[in-house]
């Protein structure tokens, strides 16, 4: 019987304007047989060039850099290399640049004071095509920096009308509930929640949970004040999760 062979390593490009940070991230990832650090870049412009040459699976991208920042570089990579997934890094949990990166196409976000284990888990999560941002941290970020324009309608349409139940799932998602908590709040199965979320993504023409939550705030469906209290069925949110949560 023929074996399936070893699992391909995740090709990682590290981008940060500080050499010490780049070296530290490389030293964390290189010993892990799951990863292959294929290169390092010191700014966003160099990152875009190297990504085109090296074709990494995941780009670990600092947000604030000279020449071209992480937001601009993420947008260029999303447009030119859609299979290359960006994990944004920032010194601060609450950073408007992180929201910009998520809007531009980043699959996840990690604070720079995260543990090596969190970094490895987040890279694996975005490589799998899931959002590596814990729901409550995502909500705190977006509610802080995204506002609906004056007179915005409460429930926009995408490629189709959302049903009332889909709007409710979308609202709960945007106030910080994860899939299990939405299941409990609405007394429906977890698989049904996932089906609703898949439909919401399709109708809103968004790629992931982060973009869906941004759309909810931009539309006026939820507001920062509405999200400030604990949603039904959950406790107080932590400033930083111990491990990134997967998306829908």
C-alpha positions as CSV (number, residue, x, y, z in Angstrom):
1,X,0.0,0.0,0.0
2,X,1.3,3.4,-1.0
3,X,1.7,5.9,1.9
4,X,0.3,9.4,1.7
5,X,3.7,11.0,2.4
6,X,4.5,13.8,4.9
7,X,2.2,16.7,5.4
8,X,3.5,19.7,3.4
9,X,5.0,22.4,5.6
10,X,3.3,25.8,5.9
11,X,5.4,28.3,4.0
12,X,5.7,31.5,6.1
13,X,7.0,35.0,5.2
14,X,7.8,37.2,8.2
15,X,7.4,41.0,7.8
16,X,8.5,43.5,10.4
17,X,10.6,46.7,10.2
18,X,12.5,45.7,13.3
19,X,15.3,43.1,12.7
20,X,15.2,41.8,16.2
21,X,11.4,41.1,15.9
22,X,11.9,39.3,12.6
23,X,14.7,37.2,14.0
24,X,12.7,36.4,17.1
25,X,9.7,35.2,15.1
26,X,11.9,33.1,12.8
27,X,13.5,31.5,15.8
28,X,10.1,30.6,17.3
29,X,8.8,29.1,14.1
30,X,11.9,27.5,12.5
31,X,12.2,24.5,14.9
32,X,8.6,23.5,14.4
33,X,8.5,20.9,11.5
34,X,5.0,22.3,10.6
35,X,6.6,25.5,9.3
36,X,9.1,26.6,6.7
37,X,10.2,30.2,7.1
38,X,10.9,31.1,3.5
39,X,11.9,34.7,3.9
40,X,11.8,38.0,5.8
41,X,10.8,41.5,4.7
42,X,11.4,44.8,6.4
43,X,8.5,46.8,5.0
44,X,5.2,46.2,3.1
45,X,6.6,47.0,-0.4
46,X,9.3,44.4,0.1
47,X,6.7,41.9,1.4
48,X,4.6,42.2,-1.7
49,X,7.7,41.7,-3.9
50,X,9.0,38.7,-1.9
51,X,5.5,37.1,-1.7
52,X,5.3,37.2,-5.5
53,X,8.6,35.4,-5.7
54,X,8.4,33.0,-2.8
55,X,4.6,32.2,-2.8
56,X,4.2,31.8,1.0
57,X,1.1,30.2,2.4
58,X,0.9,32.7,5.3
59,X,2.4,36.2,5.7
60,X,3.0,37.3,9.3
61,X,2.6,41.0,8.8
62,X,3.4,43.9,11.1
63,X,0.9,46.7,10.7
64,X,2.9,49.9,11.3
65,X,5.9,50.0,8.9
66,X,7.6,52.5,6.7
67,X,7.4,52.7,2.9
68,X,4.2,50.7,2.7
69,X,2.4,49.8,5.9
70,X,0.8,46.5,6.7
71,X,-2.7,47.6,5.7
72,X,-1.6,48.6,2.2
73,X,0.5,45.5,1.8
74,X,-2.4,43.3,2.9
75,X,-4.7,44.9,0.3
76,X,-2.1,44.3,-2.5
77,X,-1.6,40.7,-1.5
78,X,-5.4,40.1,-1.3
79,X,-5.7,41.4,-4.8
80,X,-2.8,39.7,-6.4
81,X,-2.2,36.5,-4.4
82,X,-5.6,35.5,-3.0
83,X,-4.2,32.1,-1.8
84,X,-1.6,33.9,0.4
85,X,-3.2,34.5,3.8
86,X,-2.2,37.4,6.1
87,X,-1.9,37.2,9.9
88,X,-1.6,40.8,11.1
89,X,0.5,41.7,14.2
90,X,0.2,44.8,16.3
91,X,1.7,46.1,19.5
92,X,-1.8,47.1,20.7
93,X,-5.0,45.1,21.1
94,X,-7.1,48.1,20.1
95,X,-5.6,49.5,16.9
96,X,-7.4,51.1,14.0
97,X,-4.8,49.8,11.7
98,X,-5.8,46.3,12.6
99,X,-9.3,47.0,11.5
100,X,-7.9,48.4,8.3
101,X,-5.9,45.2,7.7
102,X,-9.0,43.0,8.4
103,X,-11.0,45.2,6.0
104,X,-8.2,44.9,3.4
105,X,-8.3,41.1,3.6
106,X,-6.2,39.9,6.6
107,X,-7.4,36.5,7.9
108,X,-6.5,37.2,11.5
109,X,-4.8,39.4,14.1
110,X,-2.5,38.7,17.0
111,X,-1.1,41.1,19.6
112,X,2.7,41.1,19.7
113,X,2.8,40.1,23.3
114,X,1.1,36.8,22.5
115,X,2.8,33.5,23.4
116,X,4.8,31.4,20.9
117,X,2.0,28.8,21.2
118,X,-0.6,31.4,20.2
119,X,1.5,32.5,17.2
120,X,1.8,28.9,15.9
121,X,-1.9,28.2,16.5
122,X,-2.9,31.4,14.7
123,X,-0.8,30.6,11.6
124,X,-2.3,27.2,11.4
125,X,-5.8,28.7,11.7
126,X,-5.4,31.2,8.9
127,X,-3.7,28.6,6.8
128,X,-6.9,26.6,7.1
129,X,-8.9,29.5,5.8
130,X,-10.4,30.5,9.2
131,X,-10.4,33.8,11.0
132,X,-7.8,33.9,13.8
133,X,-9.5,36.6,15.9
134,X,-11.4,35.8,19.1
135,X,-15.0,37.0,18.7
136,X,-15.0,39.4,21.6
137,X,-11.6,41.0,20.7
138,X,-12.9,41.3,17.2
139,X,-16.0,43.1,18.5
140,X,-14.0,45.4,20.7
141,X,-11.7,46.4,17.8
142,X,-14.5,47.1,15.3
143,X,-16.9,48.8,17.8
144,X,-14.0,51.2,18.7
145,X,-13.1,52.2,15.2
146,X,-16.0,51.5,12.8
147,X,-19.1,53.7,12.8
148,X,-22.2,53.7,10.6
149,X,-22.6,56.8,8.3
150,X,-25.5,59.1,9.2
151,X,-28.8,57.7,8.2
152,X,-27.5,54.2,7.3
153,X,-30.2,51.5,7.0
154,X,-30.3,48.9,9.8
155,X,-30.0,45.9,7.5
156,X,-28.4,46.2,4.1
157,X,-28.7,43.6,1.4
158,X,-25.8,41.8,-0.3
159,X,-26.4,39.3,-3.0
160,X,-29.8,38.4,-1.6
161,X,-32.1,39.4,1.2
162,X,-31.2,38.2,4.7
163,X,-34.0,36.3,6.4
164,X,-35.1,37.6,9.9
165,X,-33.3,34.6,11.5
166,X,-30.1,35.4,9.5
167,X,-30.3,39.0,10.7
168,X,-30.5,37.9,14.3
169,X,-27.6,35.5,13.9
170,X,-25.6,38.3,12.3
171,X,-26.5,40.7,15.1
172,X,-25.4,38.2,17.8
173,X,-22.2,37.5,15.9
174,X,-21.5,41.3,15.7
175,X,-22.0,41.7,19.5
176,X,-19.3,39.1,20.3
177,X,-20.9,35.8,20.6
178,X,-19.1,32.7,19.2
179,X,-21.0,30.0,17.4
180,X,-21.7,27.9,20.5
181,X,-23.1,31.0,22.3
182,X,-25.3,31.8,19.4
183,X,-26.6,28.2,19.4
184,X,-27.5,28.5,23.1
185,X,-29.0,32.0,22.8
186,X,-31.3,31.0,19.9
187,X,-31.8,27.4,21.0
188,X,-30.7,25.9,17.7
189,X,-28.0,23.4,16.9
190,X,-24.4,24.4,16.2
191,X,-24.6,23.0,12.7
192,X,-27.6,25.2,12.0
193,X,-25.7,28.2,13.3
194,X,-22.8,27.4,10.9
195,X,-25.3,27.0,8.0
196,X,-26.8,30.4,8.8
197,X,-23.3,32.0,9.0
198,X,-22.3,30.5,5.6
199,X,-25.5,32.0,4.1
200,X,-24.9,35.4,5.7
201,X,-21.3,35.5,4.3
202,X,-22.7,34.7,0.8
203,X,-25.5,37.2,0.9
204,X,-23.3,40.0,2.2
205,X,-20.5,39.1,-0.2
206,X,-18.0,39.0,2.7
207,X,-15.2,36.5,3.1
208,X,-15.2,35.8,6.9
209,X,-16.4,36.7,10.3
210,X,-14.3,39.9,10.6
211,X,-15.7,41.4,7.4
212,X,-19.3,40.4,8.5
213,X,-18.9,42.2,11.8
214,X,-17.4,45.3,10.1
215,X,-20.4,45.3,7.8
216,X,-22.8,45.1,10.8
217,X,-21.3,48.2,12.3
218,X,-21.1,50.1,9.1
219,X,-24.7,49.3,8.3
220,X,-26.0,50.4,11.8
221,X,-27.3,46.9,12.6
222,X,-25.3,47.2,15.8
223,X,-23.6,50.0,17.6
224,X,-20.8,50.3,20.1
225,X,-23.3,51.1,22.8
226,X,-25.3,47.9,22.0
227,X,-22.2,45.8,22.1
228,X,-20.8,47.3,25.3
229,X,-22.9,45.0,27.6
230,X,-22.5,41.3,27.8
231,X,-24.6,39.5,25.1
232,X,-27.1,36.8,26.3
233,X,-25.4,33.7,27.5
234,X,-21.9,34.9,28.0
235,X,-19.6,36.4,30.6
236,X,-17.3,39.3,30.6
237,X,-14.8,39.5,27.8
238,X,-11.1,39.3,28.3
239,X,-8.6,41.8,26.9
240,X,-6.7,39.1,25.0
241,X,-7.6,35.5,24.4
242,X,-5.2,32.8,25.3
243,X,-5.6,31.2,21.9
244,X,-7.1,32.6,18.7
245,X,-10.6,31.3,18.0
246,X,-11.5,29.8,14.6
247,X,-14.1,31.4,12.4
248,X,-17.4,30.0,11.2
